[in-house]
Every structure is written in structure tokens, then in C-alpha cells.
């Protein structure tokens, strides 16, 4: 009837602990670090180009930083 451990991303873990600090705690150090990506079916160059162009525009305009800040808060966005 209970869970001993769960592995989730830092942001949802932080929110979970904030709402359940009496029952849940977070490790001081991450068990691992992961990178994320977007998968595109091989040969779908048109979609890949749109995704890459959009990401470049978001980074160049600074909007990517704004989005990351809204989800990650005080964490440093890379």
C-alpha cells in the first residue's frame, strides 16, 4: 500500500516535495543526468527542418530562455 521510491525529473520532483513535504523527500544529488531529444521518422526532412528552424528562432529571440525559466524556475538553463 505504499511506495518506497520513485525516479522522476527534477522539476516535477520539486513540486511533489513542496506539496507533500511531510511524506516525501528528495535526494540531495541526482542519480543520473539525461538529455532530451525530438525523434523524427527517417527521411522526413521537411519536418526535421521545421523543428530545427523553430528551435533556432526560439533560442535566437530569447523565448527559449523564457520558456525554460517558466518550467525550471531557478535552475540554470543550458
N, C-alpha and C positions, 0 to 999 in steps of 0.2 A: 503493500500500500504506500510505499514511498520511493523516492529516487535518491540514490547516493551521489550521483554526479551527472553533469551534462556538459557537452562541449558545443559552444556557440560563439559567434563573432563577438568582438569586444563591445560594440555599441549596444546590441540587444542585451548582452550580459549586464552591462552597467545599468540599464533601465530596469532589468529584472531585479537586481540587487537593491536599487533605490526604492522599489515598490514592496520588496519583501525582505528587508534587511534583518529581520528577526529570524527568518528561516533559511536564508540563502547567503552565501559568501562567495567572493571571487578570489582566485589565486592572485598573488602579488605579481607573478610573472606568467606570460603566455606560454602554453605548452608548445606552440608552433606558430609560425607566421606563414600566411598564404597570399598568393596573388590571385587576382580575378581576371577573367577574360570574357570575350564575346565570341561565340562559335558561329561560323557561317559555313553553310554547305559548300563543299569543294566545288569550285567552278562558278560560284555566284559572285562574280567580280563586281557587278553593279551594286549589290547590297553592301559588300565589303567597302567599296569606295564611299558610299553614303555614310556608313558608320565612321570610317576614318576621317572624312571631311567634317562631320558633325563634332566628333571628339576634338579635332584640331580647332574648330571655331569656338567651342566651349572653353578650351584651355586659353586660347589667344585673347578672348574677351574678358576672361576672369570669372566667367559664370561657373566654370568647373569648381573653382575655389569656393564660391558662394554655396553651391550645392553640397560640396563635401563638408563645409563648415556647418550647414544646417543639419546634417546627419551625424557628424562626428564630434561636433562641439569643439572642445579644447584640444583635441588630438591634432597633430600636425599632419596635413595632407601632403602627400608626395606627388 
